[in-house]
C-alpha cells in the first residue's frame, strides 16, 4: 500500500496515478491550497483511452481557496 500526493495546475489534464493492474484506488482527497476559489472536474480514464464525459466522476465541484 502506498500513499501518494500530487500537485496539479488548473486547466491541464494531469495523470495522477497509473495502476499496474494489481491494485485499486480506495480513497481520493482533493484540496485547494491556493488563494483563489476554483471549480474542479475529475475523470478516471483507462490507459490507452481518450478522455470523455462517460469517465467523469466529479463535475465542476466548487473548491474555496484554502480548503
SULWOHU-V232589 format. One record per residue. N is the residue number from 1. RES is the residue in three letters. SS is DSSP state (~ for helix, > for strand, _ for the rest). Layout:
BEGIN
N	RES	SS
N	RES	SS
END
This chain:
BEGIN
1	UNK	_
2	UNK	_
3	UNK	_
4	UNK	_
5	UNK	_
6	UNK	_
7	UNK	_
8	UNK	_
9	UNK	_
10	UNK	_
11	UNK	_
12	UNK	_
13	UNK	_
14	UNK	_
15	UNK	_
16	UNK	_
17	UNK	_
18	UNK	_
19	UNK	_
20	UNK	_
21	UNK	_
22	UNK	_
23	UNK	_
24	UNK	_
25	UNK	_
26	UNK	_
27	UNK	_
28	UNK	_
29	UNK	_
30	UNK	_
31	UNK	_
32	UNK	_
33	UNK	_
34	UNK	_
35	UNK	_
36	UNK	_
37	UNK	_
38	UNK	>
39	UNK	>
40	UNK	>
41	UNK	>
42	UNK	>
43	UNK	>
44	UNK	_
45	UNK	_
46	UNK	_
47	UNK	_
48	UNK	_
49	UNK	_
50	UNK	_
51	UNK	_
52	UNK	_
53	UNK	~
54	UNK	~
55	UNK	~
56	UNK	>
57	UNK	>
58	UNK	>
59	UNK	>
60	UNK	>
61	UNK	>
62	UNK	>
63	UNK	>
64	UNK	_
65	UNK	_
66	UNK	_
67	UNK	_
END
